[in-house]
């Protein structure tokens, strides 16, 4: 019999044209390319001529929104240089974006402190609730990005599909049984609420990418696993084998096959659900990730770090009916692998936030993911 962090409340844990200095860069403001300023014929034949900037319409259309709706950062820099400001406008936009970053994360951490002191018993198992809060925060950012910009660029539908499964199966387990809930009072109702909101946010983002903003979804980049399956269903190569693994290797804290398997499936699948999104980042020719999309992925990664810390201490509770701790070892290993795959992303995200610049990922790394 186990008295670990899951035995809640006595629960048994194993139970333009020419003229006027017009610029041919006007159309490029949305296309991402620059232009050249035509001299004003009839006014000054001595006007300077600036060489044409490289045209890159794909970059402008996809990454023009620095954070979801702002003018393209690189176009702003070109315009300011033409005015003699030497990049002052670009710096101003970067500072504004940095302020948005600070406000987003400051709001999240403030809410975290409130929940910890007011709605939690301060137990170590609060890390589970904190990880769930980070996931909800991440998917909230993704909805903000998608509906504010009215674009689904840079978002993997396959990752959203997998996370929908994650939250659905986890809820089917924790609503019926208490074996996998945080031990503190956040496990009474708050953890359920957070997971439910995460499911709603995920479904909302999935709907936005597939229905109203479908024309901006980049299916040509979201190609993970599309081999001998209908387009858009590549995630089955992750979902199906992980389901088989969860059926055969799962803990027994609820003493219920369906409930234990559902929770284990959510745990294992979450460790792989971000792979299509990271794969999509790799396929982007420019390597630039929209700011809010980067925040979304970073929040999911942060939540996984919190849960990893918790399971380092508590993995031994995840034993099966025969007493084997193999499910605990697998859960810990799966989370560790996910964090390793995200190391490059975390580093470049840190540099982008620190320098108030767009997040630019290399097209390839030694891991071949980001």
TAMO-V64179 format. One record per residue. N is the residue number from 0. RES is the residue in one letter. SS is DSSP state (alpha for helix, beta for strand, coil for the rest). OMEGA is omega in whole degrees, -180 to 180 (* if undefined). BURIAL is + if it has 24 or more other C-alpha atoms within 12 Angstrom, else -. Layout:
<<N & RES & SS & OMEGA & BURIAL> <N & RES & SS & OMEGA & BURIAL>>
This chain:
<<0 & X & coil & -176 & -> <1 & X & coil & 176 & +> <2 & X & coil & -177 & -> <3 & X & coil & -172 & +> <4 & X & coil & -178 & +> <5 & X & coil & -179 & +> <6 & X & coil & -173 & +> <7 & X & alpha & 173 & +> <8 & X & alpha & 178 & -> <9 & X & alpha & -180 & -> <10 & X & coil & 179 & -> <11 & X & coil & -171 & -> <12 & X & coil & -180 & +> <13 & X & coil & 173 & +> <14 & X & coil & * & +> <15 & X & coil & 177 & -> <16 & X & coil & 180 & -> <17 & X & coil & 175 & -> <18 & X & coil & 175 & -> <19 & X & coil & 179 & -> <20 & X & coil & -177 & +> <21 & X & coil & -177 & -> <22 & X & beta & 176 & +> <23 & X & coil & 179 & +> <24 & X & coil & -176 & +> <25 & X & coil & -179 & -> <26 & X & coil & -179 & -> <27 & X & alpha & -179 & +> <28 & X & alpha & 177 & +> <29 & X & alpha & -180 & +> <30 & X & alpha & 175 & +> <31 & X & coil & 180 & +> <32 & X & coil & 179 & +> <33 & X & coil & 177 & +> <34 & X & coil & 176 & +> <35 & X & coil & -178 & +> <36 & X & beta & -180 & +> <37 & X & coil & 178 & +> <38 & X & coil & -179 & -> <39 & X & coil & -179 & -> <40 & X & coil & -179 & -> <41 & X & coil & 179 & -> <42 & X & coil & -178 & -> <43 & X & coil & 179 & -> <44 & X & coil & -178 & -> <45 & X & coil & -178 & -> <46 & X & coil & -179 & -> <47 & X & coil & 180 & -> <48 & X & coil & 178 & -> <49 & X & coil & -176 & -> <50 & X & coil & 179 & -> <51 & X & coil & 176 & -> <52 & X & coil & 179 & -> <53 & X & coil & 178 & -> <54 & X & coil & 178 & +> <55 & X & coil & -174 & +> <56 & X & alpha & -179 & -> <57 & X & alpha & 180 & -> <58 & X & alpha & -176 & +> <59 & X & alpha & -178 & +> <60 & X & alpha & -175 & +> <61 & X & alpha & -171 & +> <62 & X & alpha & -179 & +> <63 & X & coil & -178 & +> <64 & X & coil & 178 & +> <65 & X & coil & -178 & +> <66 & X & coil & 171 & +> <67 & X & coil & -177 & +> <68 & X & coil & -177 & +> <69 & X & coil & 177 & +> <70 & X & coil & -178 & +> <71 & X & coil & -173 & +> <72 & X & alpha & -178 & +> <73 & X & alpha & 176 & +> <74 & X & alpha & 179 & +> <75 & X & alpha & 179 & +> <76 & X & alpha & -179 & +> <77 & X & alpha & -179 & +> <78 & X & alpha & -179 & +> <79 & X & alpha & 177 & -> <80 & X & alpha & 179 & -> <81 & X & alpha & 179 & +> <82 & X & coil & 178 & -> <83 & X & coil & -178 & -> <84 & X & coil & 176 & -> <85 & X & coil & 174 & -> <86 & X & coil & -179 & -> <87 & X & alpha & 178 & -> <88 & X & alpha & 179 & +> <89 & X & alpha & 179 & +> <90 & X & alpha & 180 & -> <91 & X & alpha & 178 & -> <92 & X & alpha & 180 & +> <93 & X & alpha & 179 & +> <94 & X & alpha & 177 & -> <95 & X & alpha & 179 & -> <96 & X & alpha & 178 & +> <97 & X & alpha & 178 & +> <98 & X & alpha & 177 & -> <99 & X & alpha & 177 & +> <100 & X & alpha & -177 & +> <101 & X & alpha & -179 & -> <102 & X & alpha & 179 & -> <103 & X & alpha & -176 & +> <104 & X & alpha & 176 & +> <105 & X & alpha & 177 & -> <106 & X & alpha & 179 & -> <107 & X & alpha & -179 & +> <108 & X & alpha & 176 & -> <109 & X & alpha & 177 & -> <110 & X & alpha & 179 & -> <111 & X & alpha & 179 & +> <112 & X & alpha & 179 & -> <113 & X & alpha & -179 & -> <114 & X & alpha & -177 & +> <115 & X & alpha & -175 & +> <116 & X & alpha & -174 & -> <117 & X & alpha & -173 & -> <118 & X & coil & -179 & -> <119 & X & coil & 177 & +> <120 & X & coil & 179 & -> <121 & X & coil & 180 & +> <122 & X & coil & 179 & -> <123 & X & coil & -179 & +> <124 & X & coil & 175 & +> <125 & X & alpha & 177 & +> <126 & X & alpha & 175 & +> <127 & X & alpha & 178 & +> <128 & X & alpha & 179 & +> <129 & X & alpha & 176 & +> <130 & X & alpha & 178 & +> <131 & X & alpha & 177 & +> <132 & X & alpha & 179 & +> <133 & X & alpha & 177 & +> <134 & X & alpha & 179 & +> <135 & X & alpha & 177 & +> <136 & X & alpha & -180 & +> <137 & X & alpha & -180 & +> <138 & X & alpha & 172 & +> <139 & X & alpha & 176 & +> <140 & X & alpha & -180 & +> <141 & X & alpha & 176 & +> <142 & X & alpha & 176 & +> <143 & X & alpha & 180 & +> <144 & X & alpha & -174 & +> <145 & X & alpha & -176 & +> <146 & X & alpha & 179 & +> <147 & X & alpha & -180 & -> <148 & X & alpha & -176 & +> <149 & X & coil & -180 & +> <150 & X & coil & 177 & +> <151 & X & coil & -178 & +> <152 & X & coil & 175 & +> <153 & X & coil & -178 & +> <154 & X & coil & 179 & +> <155 & X & coil & 176 & +> <156 & X & alpha & -180 & +> <157 & X & alpha & 176 & +> <158 & X & alpha & 178 & +> <159 & X & alpha & 177 & +> <160 & X & alpha & -178 & +> <161 & X & alpha & 179 & +> <162 & X & alpha & 174 & +> <163 & X & alpha & 176 & +> <164 & X & alpha & -179 & +> <165 & X & alpha & -177 & +> <166 & X & alpha & 180 & +> <167 & X & alpha & -177 & +> <168 & X & alpha & 177 & +> <169 & X & alpha & 180 & +> <170 & X & alpha & 179 & +> <171 & X & alpha & 179 & +> <172 & X & alpha & -173 & +> <173 & X & alpha & 177 & +> <174 & X & coil & -175 & +> <175 & X & coil & -175 & -> <176 & X & coil & -176 & +> <177 & X & coil & -170 & +> <178 & X & coil & -176 & +> <179 & X & coil & 180 & +> <180 & X & coil & 173 & +> <181 & X & coil & -176 & +> <182 & X & coil & -178 & +> <183 & X & coil & -173 & +> <184 & X & alpha & 173 & +> <185 & X & alpha & 177 & +> <186 & X & alpha & 179 & +> <187 & X & coil & -179 & +> <188 & X & coil & -174 & -> <189 & X & alpha & -179 & +> <190 & X & alpha & 177 & +> <191 & X & alpha & -179 & +> <192 & X & alpha & -179 & -> <193 & X & alpha & 179 & +> <194 & X & alpha & 177 & +> <195 & X & alpha & 177 & +> <196 & X & alpha & 177 & +> <197 & X & alpha & 177 & +> <198 & X & alpha & 179 & +> <199 & X & alpha & 178 & +> <200 & X & alpha & -180 & +> <201 & X & alpha & 178 & +> <202 & X & alpha & 178 & +> <203 & X & alpha & 178 & +> <204 & X & alpha & 178 & +> <205 & X & alpha & 177 & +> <206 & X & alpha & -179 & -> <207 & X & alpha & -179 & +> <208 & X & alpha & -174 & +> <209 & X & alpha & -176 & +> <210 & X & coil & -172 & -> <211 & X & coil & -177 & -> <212 & X & coil & -177 & +> <213 & X & alpha & -178 & -> <214 & X & alpha & 179 & -> <215 & X & alpha & 178 & +> <216 & X & coil & -175 & +> <217 & X & coil & -179 & +> <218 & X & coil & -179 & +> <219 & X & coil & 177 & -> <220 & X & coil & -179 & +> <221 & X & coil & -170 & +> <222 & X & coil & -177 & +> <223 & X & coil & 173 & +> <224 & X & coil & -177 & +> <225 & X & coil & 180 & -> <226 & X & coil & -179 & -> <227 & X & coil & 174 & -> <228 & X & coil & 177 & -> <229 & X & coil & 179 & -> <230 & X & coil & 179 & -> <231 & X & coil & -177 & +> <232 & X & coil & -180 & +> <233 & X & coil & 180 & +> <234 & X & coil & 180 & +> <235 & X & alpha & 179 & +> <236 & X & alpha & 172 & +> <237 & X & alpha & -174 & +> <238 & X & alpha & -174 & +> <239 & X & alpha & -180 & -> <240 & X & alpha & 178 & -> <241 & X & alpha & 176 & +> <242 & X & alpha & 178 & +> <243 & X & alpha & 179 & -> <244 & X & alpha & -180 & +> <245 & X & alpha & 179 & +> <246 & X & alpha & -175 & +> <247 & X & alpha & -179 & -> <248 & X & coil & 179 & +> <249 & X & coil & 177 & +> <250 & X & coil & -173 & +> <251 & X & coil & -176 & +> <252 & X & coil & 179 & +> <253 & X & coil & -176 & +> <254 & X & coil & 180 & +> <255 & X & coil & -173 & +> <256 & X & alpha & -176 & +> <257 & X & alpha & -178 & +> <258 & X & alpha & 179 & +> <259 & X & alpha & 179 & +> <260 & X & alpha & -180 & +> <261 & X & alpha & 180 & +> <262 & X & alpha & -180 & +> <263 & X & alpha & 178 & +> <264 & X & alpha & 178 & +> <265 & X & alpha & 179 & +> <266 & X & alpha & -179 & +> <267 & X & alpha & -175 & +> <268 & X & alpha & 180 & +> <269 & X & alpha & 179 & +> <270 & X & coil & -179 & +> <271 & X & coil & -171 & +> <272 & X & coil & -179 & +> <273 & X & coil & -177 & +> <274 & X & alpha & 177 & +> <275 & X & alpha & 179 & +> <276 & X & alpha & 177 & +> <277 & X & alpha & 177 & +> <278 & X & alpha & 179 & +> <279 & X & alpha & 176 & +> <280 & X & alpha & -178 & +> <281 & X & alpha & -176 & +> <282 & X & alpha & 179 & +> <283 & X & coil & -173 & +> <284 & X & coil & -176 & -> <285 & X & coil & -177 & +> <286 & X & coil & -179 & +> <287 & X & beta & 179 & +> <288 & X & beta & 178 & +> <289 & X & coil & -170 & +> <290 & X & alpha & -178 & +> <291 & X & alpha & 174 & +> <292 & X & alpha & 177 & +> <293 & X & alpha & 177 & +> <294 & X & alpha & 179 & +> <295 & X & alpha & -179 & +> <296 & X & alpha & 180 & +> <297 & X & alpha & 179 & +> <298 & X & alpha & 177 & +> <299 & X & alpha & 178 & +> <300 & X & alpha & 178 & +> <301 & X & alpha & 178 & +> <302 & X & alpha & 178 & +> <303 & X & alpha & 177 & +> <304 & X & alpha & 179 & +> <305 & X & alpha & 180 & +> <306 & X & alpha & 178 & +> <307 & X & alpha & 176 & +> <308 & X & alpha & 180 & +> <309 & X & alpha & -175 & +> <310 & X & alpha & 173 & +> <311 & X & alpha & -180 & +> <312 & X & alpha & -168 & -> <313 & X & alpha & -174 & +> <314 & X & alpha & -177 & +> <315 & X & alpha & 177 & +> <316 & X & alpha & -177 & +> <317 & X & coil & 179 & +> <318 & X & coil & 178 & +> <319 & X & coil & -175 & +> <320 & X & coil & 180 & +> <321 & X & coil & 179 & -> <322 & X & coil & 179 & -> <323 & X & coil & 178 & -> <324 & X & coil & 179 & -> <325 & X & alpha & 177 & +> <326 & X & alpha & 178 & +> <327 & X & alpha & 178 & +> <328 & X & alpha & 180 & +> <329 & X & alpha & 180 & +> <330 & X & alpha & 179 & +> <331 & X & alpha & 180 & +> <332 & X & alpha & -179 & -> <333 & X & alpha & 179 & +> <334 & X & alpha & 178 & +> <335 & X & alpha & 180 & +> <336 & X & alpha & 179 & +> <337 & X & alpha & -179 & +> <338 & X & alpha & 176 & +> <339 & X & alpha & 179 & +> <340 & X & alpha & -177 & +> <341 & X & coil & -176 & +> <342 & X & alpha & 179 & +> <343 & X & alpha & 179 & +> <344 & X & alpha & 180 & +> <345 & X & alpha & -178 & +> <346 & X & alpha & -179 & -> <347 & X & alpha & 175 & +> <348 & X & alpha & 177 & +> <349 & X & alpha & 179 & +> <350 & X & alpha & -179 & -> <351 & X & alpha & 180 & +> <352 & X & alpha & -180 & +> <353 & X & alpha & -175 & -> <354 & X & alpha & -179 & -> <355 & X & coil & 180 & +> <356 & X & coil & 175 & +> <357 & X & coil & 178 & +> <358 & X & beta & -179 & +> <359 & X & beta & 180 & +> <360 & X & coil & 172 & +> <361 & X & coil & -177 & +> <362 & X & coil & 180 & +> <363 & X & coil & 171 & -> <364 & X & coil & 180 & -> <365 & X & coil & 179 & -> <366 & X & coil & 179 & -> <367 & X & coil & 179 & -> <368 & X & coil & -180 & +> <369 & X & coil & * & +>>
